[in-house]
């Protein structure tokens, strides 16, 4: 009987699959996050949802809102945990200026795409995105279905 390989832990914490469906992704940035201790413990257990979250810039700083980090029952009991609090993102000044310019002048939206571990720190991938219309979403679904059917046909040969 063959020995099973031990699973290597994945660096990924959460994905925002809805963002890729609703938006046309243009440029990506990597940002750090300011977190509390109970939030880090919850993220290690992958208790995070990014579906309705969005990024905004206020007073020259980037913030993420509606990012749901569910508190663990075993986390500290003396801290009042707010699961959807507004969290600060850590970006370079030039990156914030670029994001502000694109949002103000070109009508872009800043969307979080994924959250992952990098060298023991939580990083979040954000992007400049433009909203897709209904016809664009249909075209994306049609292309995805065609690729799936093409793979089935090629596998059958």
SEROPA-987738 format. One record per atom (N, C-alpha, C): residue number from 1; residue in one letter; x, y, z; atom name. Coordinates in Angstrom, 2 decimals, padded with zeros to 5 digits. Atoms other than C-alpha are relative to their C-alpha. Layout:
N
<NUM; "A"; <X; Y; Z>; "CA">
...
***
This chain:
157
<1; "X"; <000.83; -001.17; 000.00>; "N">
<1; "X"; <000.00; 000.00; 000.00>; "CA">
<1; "X"; <000.89; 001.24; 000.00>; "C">
<2; "X"; <-000.80; -001.21; 000.13>; "N">
<2; "X"; <001.38; 003.37; -001.01>; "CA">
<2; "X"; <-000.26; 000.96; 001.15>; "C">
<3; "X"; <000.15; -000.97; -001.07>; "N">
<3; "X"; <002.02; 005.97; 001.63>; "CA">
<3; "X"; <-000.61; 001.28; -000.57>; "C">
<4; "X"; <000.60; -001.26; 000.42>; "N">
<4; "X"; <-000.07; 009.13; 001.42>; "CA">
<4; "X"; <000.96; 001.14; 000.32>; "C">
<5; "X"; <-000.83; -001.17; -000.22>; "N">
<5; "X"; <001.83; 012.35; 001.02>; "CA">
<5; "X"; <-000.72; 000.94; 000.95>; "C">
<6; "X"; <000.66; -000.98; -000.87>; "N">
<6; "X"; <001.18; 014.87; 003.75>; "CA">
<6; "X"; <-000.40; 001.22; -000.81>; "C">
<7; "X"; <000.48; -001.18; 000.73>; "N">
<7; "X"; <-000.86; 017.82; 002.54>; "CA">
<7; "X"; <000.81; 001.22; 000.40>; "C">
<8; "X"; <-000.67; -001.25; -000.29>; "N">
<8; "X"; <001.03; 021.03; 002.23>; "CA">
<8; "X"; <-001.07; 001.07; 000.19>; "C">
<9; "X"; <001.04; -001.00; -000.23>; "N">
<9; "X"; <-000.94; 023.94; 003.66>; "CA">
<9; "X"; <-000.03; 001.02; -001.13>; "C">
<10; "X"; <000.18; -000.97; 001.07>; "N">
<10; "X"; <-002.32; 026.31; 001.07>; "CA">
<10; "X"; <000.17; 001.41; 000.56>; "C">
<11; "X"; <-000.16; -001.39; -000.42>; "N">
<11; "X"; <-001.44; 029.99; 001.25>; "CA">
<11; "X"; <-001.28; 000.80; -000.16>; "C">
<12; "X"; <001.22; -000.72; 000.28>; "N">
<12; "X"; <-004.91; 030.98; 000.09>; "CA">
<12; "X"; <-000.94; -000.04; 001.19>; "C">
<13; "X"; <000.98; -000.09; -001.08>; "N">
<13; "X"; <-007.44; 032.18; 002.65>; "CA">
<13; "X"; <-001.40; 000.08; -000.59>; "C">
<14; "X"; <001.33; -000.19; 000.58>; "N">
<14; "X"; <-010.37; 033.39; 000.54>; "CA">
<14; "X"; <000.13; 000.59; -001.41>; "C">
<15; "X"; <000.08; -000.54; 001.35>; "N">
<15; "X"; <-011.31; 034.24; -003.05>; "CA">
<15; "X"; <-001.31; 000.76; -000.15>; "C">
<16; "X"; <001.23; -000.72; 000.35>; "N">
<16; "X"; <-013.86; 036.68; -004.44>; "CA">
<16; "X"; <-000.34; -000.37; -001.44>; "C">
<17; "X"; <000.32; 000.48; 001.35>; "N">
<17; "X"; <-015.14; 034.69; -007.41>; "CA">
<17; "X"; <-001.02; 000.91; -000.68>; "C">
<18; "X"; <001.04; -000.86; 000.55>; "N">
<18; "X"; <-018.05; 037.07; -007.86>; "CA">
<18; "X"; <000.61; 001.22; -000.71>; "C">
<19; "X"; <-000.63; -001.19; 000.59>; "N">
<19; "X"; <-015.67; 039.95; -008.66>; "CA">
<19; "X"; <000.43; -000.26; -001.43>; "C">
<20; "X"; <-000.44; 000.32; 001.36>; "N">
<20; "X"; <-014.27; 038.19; -011.73>; "CA">
<20; "X"; <-001.18; -000.13; -000.96>; "C">
<21; "X"; <001.18; 000.12; 000.83>; "N">
<21; "X"; <-017.80; 037.60; -012.99>; "CA">
<21; "X"; <-000.64; 001.36; -000.25>; "C">
<22; "X"; <000.68; -001.28; 000.11>; "N">
<22; "X"; <-019.13; 041.11; -012.34>; "CA">
<22; "X"; <000.85; 001.13; -000.56>; "C">
<23; "X"; <-000.89; -001.09; 000.40>; "N">
<23; "X"; <-016.06; 043.18; -013.27>; "CA">
<23; "X"; <001.03; -000.46; -001.01>; "C">
<24; "X"; <-001.12; 000.21; 000.91>; "N">
<24; "X"; <-013.47; 043.45; -016.01>; "CA">
<24; "X"; <001.25; 000.47; 000.74>; "C">
<25; "X"; <-001.17; -000.29; -000.81>; "N">
<25; "X"; <-010.15; 043.29; -014.12>; "CA">
<25; "X"; <001.09; 000.62; -000.88>; "C">
<26; "X"; <-001.04; -000.67; 000.78>; "N">
<26; "X"; <-007.46; 045.72; -015.34>; "CA">
<26; "X"; <001.38; -000.11; 000.65>; "C">
<27; "X"; <-001.31; -000.03; -000.62>; "N">
<27; "X"; <-004.59; 046.20; -012.90>; "CA">
<27; "X"; <-000.11; -000.48; 001.44>; "C">
<28; "X"; <000.04; 000.60; -001.34>; "N">
<28; "X"; <-003.76; 044.30; -009.69>; "CA">
<28; "X"; <001.07; 000.61; 000.90>; "C">
<29; "X"; <-000.91; -000.49; -001.02>; "N">
<29; "X"; <-002.11; 045.47; -006.48>; "CA">
<29; "X"; <-000.02; -000.95; 001.19>; "C">
<30; "X"; <-000.07; 000.81; -001.22>; "N">
<30; "X"; <-000.95; 043.64; -003.35>; "CA">
<30; "X"; <000.07; 000.96; 001.18>; "C">
<31; "X"; <000.05; -000.88; -001.16>; "N">
<31; "X"; <-001.80; 045.27; -000.02>; "CA">
<31; "X"; <000.04; -000.83; 001.27>; "C">
<32; "X"; <000.05; 000.59; -001.32>; "N">
<32; "X"; <-001.24; 044.43; 003.61>; "CA">
<32; "X"; <-001.26; 000.46; 000.71>; "C">
<33; "X"; <001.19; -000.38; -000.76>; "N">
<33; "X"; <-003.99; 044.67; 006.23>; "CA">
<33; "X"; <000.37; 000.20; 001.46>; "C">
<34; "X"; <-000.14; -000.20; -001.43>; "N">
<34; "X"; <-004.14; 046.03; 009.77>; "CA">
<34; "X"; <-001.07; -000.86; 000.67>; "C">
<35; "X"; <000.93; 000.95; -000.61>; "N">
<35; "X"; <-005.71; 043.23; 011.83>; "CA">
<35; "X"; <000.19; -000.06; 001.50>; "C">
<36; "X"; <-000.09; 000.27; -001.43>; "N">
<36; "X"; <-006.46; 042.42; 015.44>; "CA">
<36; "X"; <000.33; -001.47; 000.19>; "C">
<37; "X"; <-000.44; 001.36; -000.27>; "N">
<37; "X"; <-005.32; 039.21; 017.12>; "CA">
<37; "X"; <-001.05; -001.06; -000.28>; "C">
<38; "X"; <001.06; 000.99; 000.22>; "N">
<38; "X"; <-008.68; 037.42; 017.00>; "CA">
<38; "X"; <-000.26; -000.19; -001.49>; "C">
<39; "X"; <000.21; 000.10; 001.45>; "N">
<39; "X"; <-008.92; 038.19; 013.26>; "CA">
<39; "X"; <001.04; -000.91; -000.64>; "C">
<40; "X"; <-001.05; 000.85; 000.55>; "N">
<40; "X"; <-005.59; 036.51; 012.55>; "CA">
<40; "X"; <-000.30; -001.46; 000.32>; "C">
<41; "X"; <000.35; 001.37; -000.37>; "N">
<41; "X"; <-006.71; 033.41; 014.46>; "CA">
<41; "X"; <-001.13; -000.52; -000.88>; "C">
<42; "X"; <001.11; 000.42; 000.86>; "N">
<42; "X"; <-009.94; 033.30; 012.45>; "CA">
<42; "X"; <000.46; -000.23; -001.44>; "C">
<43; "X"; <-000.51; 000.17; 001.36>; "N">
<43; "X"; <-008.06; 033.72; 009.17>; "CA">
<43; "X"; <000.82; -001.28; -000.12>; "C">
<44; "X"; <-000.73; 001.27; 000.03>; "N">
<44; "X"; <-005.80; 030.79; 010.06>; "CA">
<44; "X"; <-000.96; -001.17; -000.13>; "C">
<45; "X"; <001.03; 001.03; 000.13>; "N">
<45; "X"; <-009.01; 028.75; 010.29>; "CA">
<45; "X"; <-000.86; 000.23; -001.25>; "C">
<46; "X"; <000.71; -000.32; 001.25>; "N">
<46; "X"; <-010.21; 030.25; 006.93>; "CA">
<46; "X"; <-001.45; 000.39; 000.23>; "C">
<47; "X"; <001.35; -000.47; -000.31>; "N">
<47; "X"; <-013.27; 031.92; 008.47>; "CA">
<47; "X"; <-000.19; 001.40; -000.57>; "C">
<48; "X"; <000.05; -001.30; 000.67>; "N">
<48; "X"; <-013.51; 034.71; 005.90>; "CA">
<48; "X"; <-000.86; -000.08; -001.25>; "C">
<49; "X"; <000.78; -000.11; 001.22>; "N">
<49; "X"; <-015.91; 035.82; 003.16>; "CA">
<49; "X"; <000.22; 001.38; -000.61>; "C">
<50; "X"; <-000.30; -001.25; 000.70>; "N">
<50; "X"; <-015.14; 038.47; 000.55>; "CA">
<50; "X"; <-001.08; 000.41; -001.00>; "C">
<51; "X"; <000.97; -000.17; 001.07>; "N">
<51; "X"; <-018.34; 038.42; -001.49>; "CA">
<51; "X"; <-000.47; 001.45; -000.16>; "C">
<52; "X"; <000.55; -001.35; 000.10>; "N">
<52; "X"; <-019.78; 041.87; -000.68>; "CA">
<52; "X"; <000.99; 001.09; 000.36>; "C">
<53; "X"; <-000.97; -000.99; -000.46>; "N">
<53; "X"; <-016.55; 043.61; 000.27>; "CA">
<53; "X"; <000.41; 000.94; -001.13>; "C">
<54; "X"; <-000.47; -000.98; 000.97>; "N">
<54; "X"; <-015.25; 046.72; -001.44>; "CA">
<54; "X"; <001.06; 000.87; 000.66>; "C">
<55; "X"; <-001.09; -000.85; -000.47>; "N">
<55; "X"; <-012.30; 049.09; -001.15>; "CA">
<55; "X"; <-000.34; 001.44; -000.35>; "C">
<56; "X"; <000.18; -001.42; 000.26>; "N">
<56; "X"; <-012.54; 052.86; -000.81>; "CA">
<56; "X"; <001.20; 000.75; 000.55>; "C">
<57; "X"; <-001.11; -000.83; -000.43>; "N">
<57; "X"; <-010.04; 055.65; -000.33>; "CA">
<57; "X"; <-000.57; 001.23; 000.69>; "C">
<58; "X"; <000.49; -001.12; -000.80>; "N">
<58; "X"; <-010.61; 058.24; 002.39>; "CA">
<58; "X"; <001.20; 000.65; 000.67>; "C">
<59; "X"; <-001.10; -000.78; -000.59>; "N">
<59; "X"; <-008.17; 060.96; 003.48>; "CA">
<59; "X"; <001.37; -000.55; -000.38>; "C">
<60; "X"; <-001.29; 000.50; 000.47>; "N">
<60; "X"; <-005.35; 059.46; 001.40>; "CA">
<60; "X"; <000.38; -001.36; 000.54>; "C">
<61; "X"; <-000.25; 001.35; -000.51>; "N">
<61; "X"; <-005.68; 056.00; 002.99>; "CA">
<61; "X"; <-001.02; -000.95; -000.61>; "C">
<62; "X"; <000.89; 001.01; 000.58>; "N">
<62; "X"; <-007.17; 052.80; 001.58>; "CA">
<62; "X"; <-000.64; -000.80; 001.13>; "C">
<63; "X"; <000.77; 000.74; -001.00>; "N">
<63; "X"; <-009.86; 050.99; 003.58>; "CA">
<63; "X"; <-000.82; -001.07; -000.70>; "C">
<64; "X"; <000.88; 001.05; 000.53>; "N">
<64; "X"; <-011.80; 047.77; 003.03>; "CA">
<64; "X"; <-001.19; -000.15; 000.93>; "C">
<65; "X"; <001.23; 000.09; -000.77>; "N">
<65; "X"; <-015.39; 047.44; 004.13>; "CA">
<65; "X"; <-000.76; -001.27; -000.38>; "C">
<66; "X"; <000.86; 001.19; 000.19>; "N">
<66; "X"; <-017.85; 044.52; 004.46>; "CA">
<66; "X"; <000.79; -001.29; -000.20>; "C">
<67; "X"; <-000.78; 001.24; 000.02>; "N">
<67; "X"; <-015.06; 041.95; 004.70>; "CA">
<67; "X"; <-000.37; -000.77; 001.26>; "C">
<68; "X"; <000.51; 000.76; -001.13>; "N">
<68; "X"; <-016.59; 039.28; 006.93>; "CA">
<68; "X"; <001.07; -000.97; 000.50>; "C">
<69; "X"; <-000.90; 000.92; -000.68>; "N">
<69; "X"; <-014.15; 037.62; 009.32>; "CA">
<69; "X"; <-000.75; -000.48; 001.24>; "C">
<70; "X"; <000.80; 000.55; -001.08>; "N">
<70; "X"; <-016.14; 035.34; 011.60>; "CA">
<70; "X"; <000.87; -000.31; 001.20>; "C">
<71; "X"; <-000.82; 000.28; -001.18>; "N">
<71; "X"; <-014.79; 035.27; 015.16>; "CA">
<71; "X"; <-000.14; -001.45; 000.45>; "C">
<72; "X"; <000.02; 001.36; -000.55>; "N">
<72; "X"; <-013.84; 031.91; 016.62>; "CA">
<72; "X"; <-000.57; 000.02; 001.40>; "C">
<73; "X"; <000.55; 000.11; -001.35>; "N">
<73; "X"; <-015.60; 030.73; 019.75>; "CA">
<73; "X"; <001.13; -000.06; 001.02>; "C">
<74; "X"; <-001.11; 000.17; -000.92>; "N">
<74; "X"; <-012.24; 029.89; 021.31>; "CA">
<74; "X"; <000.91; 001.22; 000.07>; "C">
<75; "X"; <-000.83; -001.20; -000.04>; "N">
<75; "X"; <-010.80; 033.35; 020.63>; "CA">
<75; "X"; <-000.23; 000.74; 001.32>; "C">
<76; "X"; <000.04; -000.74; -001.25>; "N">
<76; "X"; <-010.33; 035.86; 023.41>; "CA">
<76; "X"; <-001.42; 000.46; 000.33>; "C">
<77; "X"; <001.36; -000.32; -000.42>; "N">
<77; "X"; <-013.51; 036.44; 025.41>; "CA">
<77; "X"; <-000.13; 001.44; 000.48>; "C">
<78; "X"; <000.08; -001.37; -000.52>; "N">
<78; "X"; <-012.62; 039.91; 026.71>; "CA">
<78; "X"; <-000.01; 001.06; -001.10>; "C">
<79; "X"; <000.02; -000.93; 001.12>; "N">
<79; "X"; <-012.60; 041.48; 023.24>; "CA">
<79; "X"; <-001.36; -000.09; -000.68>; "C">
<80; "X"; <001.27; -000.05; 000.73>; "N">
<80; "X"; <-015.83; 042.59; 021.59>; "CA">
<80; "X"; <000.31; -000.06; -001.49>; "C">
<81; "X"; <-000.36; 000.21; 001.40>; "N">
<81; "X"; <-015.45; 041.20; 018.06>; "CA">
<81; "X"; <-001.06; 000.57; -000.93>; "C">
<82; "X"; <000.88; -000.53; 001.04>; "N">
<82; "X"; <-016.97; 043.15; 015.16>; "CA">
<82; "X"; <000.43; -000.65; -001.31>; "C">
<83; "X"; <-000.39; 000.83; 001.15>; "N">
<83; "X"; <-016.98; 040.79; 012.18>; "CA">
<83; "X"; <000.15; 000.79; -001.29>; "C">
<84; "X"; <-000.05; -000.73; 001.26>; "N">
<84; "X"; <-017.49; 043.41; 009.46>; "CA">
<84; "X"; <000.53; 001.42; 000.17>; "C">
<85; "X"; <-000.53; -001.35; -000.22>; "N">
<85; "X"; <-015.52; 046.38; 010.77>; "CA">
<85; "X"; <000.82; 000.45; -001.21>; "C">
<86; "X"; <-000.80; -000.56; 001.09>; "N">
<86; "X"; <-013.72; 048.70; 008.35>; "CA">
<86; "X"; <001.46; -000.16; 000.38>; "C">
<87; "X"; <-001.41; 000.29; -000.27>; "N">
<87; "X"; <-010.05; 047.66; 008.09>; "CA">
<87; "X"; <000.88; 000.80; -000.94>; "C">
<88; "X"; <-000.92; -000.82; 000.78>; "N">
<88; "X"; <-007.11; 049.70; 006.90>; "CA">
<88; "X"; <000.89; -000.89; -000.85>; "C">
<89; "X"; <-000.91; 000.69; 000.91>; "N">
<89; "X"; <-005.08; 048.54; 003.89>; "CA">
<89; "X"; <001.31; 000.77; -000.05>; "C">
<90; "X"; <-001.33; -000.59; 000.02>; "N">
<90; "X"; <-001.35; 049.15; 003.71>; "CA">
<90; "X"; <000.54; -000.01; -001.43>; "C">
<91; "X"; <-000.50; -000.16; 001.37>; "N">
<91; "X"; <-000.21; 050.48; 000.32>; "CA">
<91; "X"; <001.02; 001.13; -000.02>; "C">
<92; "X"; <-000.93; -001.10; 000.19>; "N">
<92; "X"; <002.59; 052.73; -000.92>; "CA">
<92; "X"; <-000.77; 001.22; -000.49>; "C">
<93; "X"; <000.65; -001.26; 000.38>; "N">
<93; "X"; <001.73; 056.38; -001.51>; "CA">
<93; "X"; <-000.24; 000.06; -001.51>; "C">
<94; "X"; <000.17; -000.06; 001.46>; "N">
<94; "X"; <002.28; 056.04; -005.28>; "CA">
<94; "X"; <-001.14; -000.90; -000.46>; "C">
<95; "X"; <001.10; 000.90; 000.35>; "N">
<95; "X"; <-000.13; 053.09; -005.42>; "CA">
<95; "X"; <-001.35; 000.63; 000.36>; "C">
<96; "X"; <001.26; -000.65; -000.41>; "N">
<96; "X"; <-002.81; 055.01; -003.50>; "CA">
<96; "X"; <-000.33; 001.13; -000.96>; "C">
<97; "X"; <000.24; -001.09; 000.95>; "N">
<97; "X"; <-002.37; 058.00; -005.82>; "CA">
<97; "X"; <-000.50; -000.53; -001.34>; "C">
<98; "X"; <000.43; 000.61; 001.26>; "N">
<98; "X"; <-002.73; 055.75; -008.86>; "CA">
<98; "X"; <-001.45; -000.48; 000.09>; "C">
<99; "X"; <001.37; 000.47; -000.20>; "N">
<99; "X"; <-005.90; 054.17; -007.43>; "CA">
<99; "X"; <-000.98; 001.18; 000.06>; "C">
<100; "X"; <000.88; -001.17; -000.10>; "N">
<100; "X"; <-007.39; 057.57; -006.54>; "CA">
<100; "X"; <-000.23; 000.62; -001.36>; "C">
<101; "X"; <000.15; -000.60; 001.32>; "N">
<101; "X"; <-006.72; 058.92; -010.03>; "CA">
<101; "X"; <-000.90; -000.81; -000.91>; "C">
<102; "X"; <000.82; 000.86; 000.86>; "N">
<102; "X"; <-008.29; 055.93; -011.76>; "CA">
<102; "X"; <-001.45; 000.01; 000.42>; "C">
<103; "X"; <001.39; -000.02; -000.49>; "N">
<103; "X"; <-011.38; 055.99; -009.56>; "CA">
<103; "X"; <-000.65; 001.34; -000.31>; "C">
<104; "X"; <000.58; -001.34; 000.20>; "N">
<104; "X"; <-011.90; 059.77; -009.84>; "CA">
<104; "X"; <-000.18; 000.36; -001.46>; "C">
<105; "X"; <000.02; -000.47; 001.38>; "N">
<105; "X"; <-011.07; 060.35; -013.49>; "CA">
<105; "X"; <-000.57; -001.00; -000.99>; "C">
<106; "X"; <000.35; 000.99; 001.01>; "N">
<106; "X"; <-011.69; 057.08; -015.32>; "CA">
<106; "X"; <-001.20; -000.85; 000.35>; "C">
<107; "X"; <001.21; 000.73; -000.37>; "N">
<107; "X"; <-014.66; 055.66; -013.41>; "CA">
<107; "X"; <000.24; -001.45; 000.38>; "C">
<108; "X"; <-000.29; 001.36; -000.43>; "N">
<108; "X"; <-012.95; 052.53; -012.11>; "CA">
<108; "X"; <-000.53; -000.25; 001.40>; "C">
<109; "X"; <000.35; 000.43; -001.33>; "N">
<109; "X"; <-013.90; 050.59; -009.01>; "CA">
<109; "X"; <001.16; -000.82; 000.54>; "C">
<110; "X"; <-001.06; 000.79; -000.60>; "N">
<110; "X"; <-011.45; 049.05; -006.55>; "CA">
<110; "X"; <-000.66; -001.22; 000.66>; "C">
<111; "X"; <000.64; 001.24; -000.42>; "N">
<111; "X"; <-012.36; 045.41; -005.94>; "CA">
<111; "X"; <001.03; -000.94; 000.62>; "C">
<112; "X"; <-000.91; 001.02; -000.54>; "N">
<112; "X"; <-010.72; 042.85; -003.61>; "CA">
<112; "X"; <-000.20; -001.32; -000.73>; "C">
<113; "X"; <000.08; 001.26; 000.74>; "N">
<113; "X"; <-009.91; 039.61; -005.44>; "CA">
<113; "X"; <000.28; -001.22; 000.87>; "C">
<114; "X"; <-000.35; 001.16; -000.81>; "N">
<114; "X"; <-008.21; 037.27; -002.98>; "CA">
<114; "X"; <000.78; 000.44; 001.23>; "C">
<115; "X"; <-000.75; -000.21; -001.23>; "N">
<115; "X"; <-006.63; 037.01; 000.45>; "CA">
<115; "X"; <000.88; -001.22; 000.21>; "C">
<116; "X"; <-000.94; 001.11; -000.13>; "N">
<116; "X"; <-003.56; 034.91; 001.18>; "CA">
<116; "X"; <001.08; 000.35; 001.01>; "C">
<117; "X"; <-001.14; -000.17; -000.90>; "N">
<117; "X"; <-000.57; 034.41; 003.48>; "CA">
<117; "X"; <001.27; 000.20; -000.83>; "C">
<118; "X"; <-001.29; -000.22; 000.63>; "N">
<118; "X"; <002.83; 035.75; 002.44>; "CA">
<118; "X"; <001.01; 000.29; 001.10>; "C">
<119; "X"; <-001.03; -000.13; -001.03>; "N">
<119; "X"; <005.79; 035.24; 004.78>; "CA">
<119; "X"; <-000.60; 000.27; 001.38>; "C">
<120; "X"; <000.63; -000.12; -001.31>; "N">
<120; "X"; <003.48; 034.94; 007.79>; "CA">
<120; "X"; <-000.89; 001.22; 000.17>; "C">
<121; "X"; <000.85; -001.17; -000.08>; "N">
<121; "X"; <001.51; 038.09; 006.97>; "CA">
<121; "X"; <-001.17; -000.16; -000.98>; "C">
<122; "X"; <001.19; 000.06; 000.85>; "N">
<122; "X"; <-001.96; 038.49; 005.50>; "CA">
<122; "X"; <000.12; 001.06; -001.07>; "C">
<123; "X"; <-000.01; -000.92; 001.15>; "N">
<123; "X"; <-001.98; 040.05; 002.05>; "CA">
<123; "X"; <-001.34; -000.12; -000.70>; "C">
<124; "X"; <001.24; 000.01; 000.76>; "N">
<124; "X"; <-004.98; 041.01; -000.01>; "CA">
<124; "X"; <000.30; 000.56; -001.39>; "C">
<125; "X"; <-000.20; -000.43; 001.38>; "N">
<125; "X"; <-005.00; 041.33; -003.78>; "CA">
<125; "X"; <-001.20; 000.83; -000.41>; "C">
<126; "X"; <001.07; -000.88; 000.44>; "N">
<126; "X"; <-007.03; 044.30; -004.98>; "CA">
<126; "X"; <000.27; 000.37; -001.45>; "C">
<127; "X"; <-000.19; -000.35; 001.41>; "N">
<127; "X"; <-007.61; 045.48; -008.52>; "CA">
<127; "X"; <-000.88; 001.15; -000.40>; "C">
<128; "X"; <000.84; -000.98; 000.66>; "N">
<128; "X"; <-008.88; 048.31; -010.60>; "CA">
<128; "X"; <-000.89; -000.75; -000.97>; "C">
<129; "X"; <000.93; 000.76; 000.82>; "N">
<129; "X"; <-012.00; 047.08; -012.34>; "CA">
<129; "X"; <-001.10; 000.91; -000.54>; "C">
<130; "X"; <001.17; -000.67; 000.57>; "N">
<130; "X"; <-014.79; 048.27; -014.59>; "CA">
<130; "X"; <-001.15; -000.99; 000.00>; "C">
<131; "X"; <001.17; 000.87; -000.05>; "N">
<131; "X"; <-018.29; 046.88; -014.22>; "CA">
<131; "X"; <-000.37; -000.53; -001.37>; "C">
<132; "X"; <000.45; 000.61; 001.25>; "N">
<132; "X"; <-019.52; 044.48; -016.87>; "CA">
<132; "X"; <-001.50; 000.22; -000.16>; "C">
<133; "X"; <001.42; -000.04; 000.29>; "N">
<133; "X"; <-022.86; 044.88; -018.57>; "CA">
<133; "X"; <-000.55; -001.41; -000.09>; "C">
<134; "X"; <000.64; 001.32; 000.07>; "N">
<134; "X"; <-025.35; 042.04; -018.88>; "CA">
<134; "X"; <000.48; -000.78; -001.21>; "C">
<135; "X"; <-000.47; 000.70; 001.20>; "N">
<135; "X"; <-024.17; 041.25; -022.43>; "CA">
<135; "X"; <001.41; -000.53; 000.19>; "C">
<136; "X"; <-001.36; 000.47; -000.26>; "N">
<136; "X"; <-020.56; 040.98; -021.23>; "CA">
<136; "X"; <-000.01; -001.26; 000.85>; "C">
<137; "X"; <000.10; 001.18; -000.87>; "N">
<137; "X"; <-021.58; 038.48; -018.54>; "CA">
<137; "X"; <-000.44; -001.22; -000.79>; "C">
<138; "X"; <000.45; 001.12; 000.83>; "N">
<138; "X"; <-023.39; 036.36; -021.11>; "CA">
<138; "X"; <001.14; -000.51; -000.88>; "C">
<139; "X"; <-001.13; 000.40; 000.84>; "N">
<139; "X"; <-020.33; 036.36; -023.35>; "CA">
<139; "X"; <001.03; -000.77; 000.82>; "C">
<140; "X"; <-000.94; 000.70; -000.87>; "N">
<140; "X"; <-018.12; 035.31; -020.43>; "CA">
<140; "X"; <-000.49; -001.41; 000.29>; "C">
<141; "X"; <000.57; 001.33; -000.28>; "N">
<141; "X"; <-020.47; 032.43; -019.56>; "CA">
<141; "X"; <000.06; -000.88; -001.24>; "C">
<142; "X"; <-000.05; 000.76; 001.26>; "N">
<142; "X"; <-020.61; 031.38; -023.23>; "CA">
<142; "X"; <001.41; -000.50; -000.28>; "C">
<143; "X"; <-001.39; 000.41; 000.21>; "N">
<143; "X"; <-016.81; 031.33; -023.52>; "CA">
<143; "X"; <000.40; -001.11; 000.98>; "C">
<144; "X"; <-000.32; 001.01; -001.01>; "N">
<144; "X"; <-016.50; 029.34; -020.29>; "CA">
<144; "X"; <-000.62; -001.34; -000.36>; "C">
<145; "X"; <000.66; 001.24; 000.41>; "N">
<145; "X"; <-019.03; 026.76; -021.52>; "CA">
<145; "X"; <000.68; -000.62; -001.22>; "C">
<146; "X"; <-000.66; 000.51; 001.19>; "N">
<146; "X"; <-017.27; 026.46; -024.88>; "CA">
<146; "X"; <001.33; -000.64; 000.36>; "C">
<147; "X"; <-001.29; 000.58; -000.42>; "N">
<147; "X"; <-013.89; 025.85; -023.20>; "CA">
<147; "X"; <-000.22; -001.35; 000.69>; "C">
<148; "X"; <000.30; 001.25; -000.69>; "N">
<148; "X"; <-015.44; 023.16; -021.01>; "CA">
<148; "X"; <-000.38; -001.09; -001.01>; "C">
<149; "X"; <000.39; 000.98; 001.03>; "N">
<149; "X"; <-017.06; 021.44; -024.02>; "CA">
<149; "X"; <001.18; -000.42; -000.86>; "C">
<150; "X"; <-001.18; 000.30; 000.80>; "N">
<150; "X"; <-013.81; 021.68; -025.98>; "CA">
<150; "X"; <000.91; -000.98; 000.73>; "C">
<151; "X"; <-000.81; 000.93; -000.79>; "N">
<151; "X"; <-011.94; 019.94; -023.15>; "CA">
<151; "X"; <-000.61; -001.40; 000.00>; "C">
<152; "X"; <000.67; 001.30; 000.02>; "N">
<152; "X"; <-014.55; 017.17; -023.09>; "CA">
<152; "X"; <000.21; -000.71; -001.34>; "C">
<153; "X"; <-000.19; 000.59; 001.32>; "N">
<153; "X"; <-014.22; 016.65; -026.83>; "CA">
<153; "X"; <001.44; -000.49; -000.18>; "C">
<154; "X"; <-001.39; 000.39; 000.15>; "N">
<154; "X"; <-010.44; 016.55; -026.70>; "CA">
<154; "X"; <000.34; -001.20; 000.90>; "C">
<155; "X"; <-000.25; 001.11; -000.91>; "N">
<155; "X"; <-010.48; 014.14; -023.75>; "CA">
<155; "X"; <-000.57; -001.30; -000.56>; "C">
<156; "X"; <000.65; 001.18; 000.55>; "N">
<156; "X"; <-012.78; 011.76; -025.64>; "CA">
<156; "X"; <000.74; -000.62; -001.16>; "C">
<157; "X"; <-000.72; 000.52; 001.16>; "N">
<157; "X"; <-010.36; 011.32; -028.55>; "CA">
<157; "X"; <001.03; -001.00; 000.37>; "C">
***
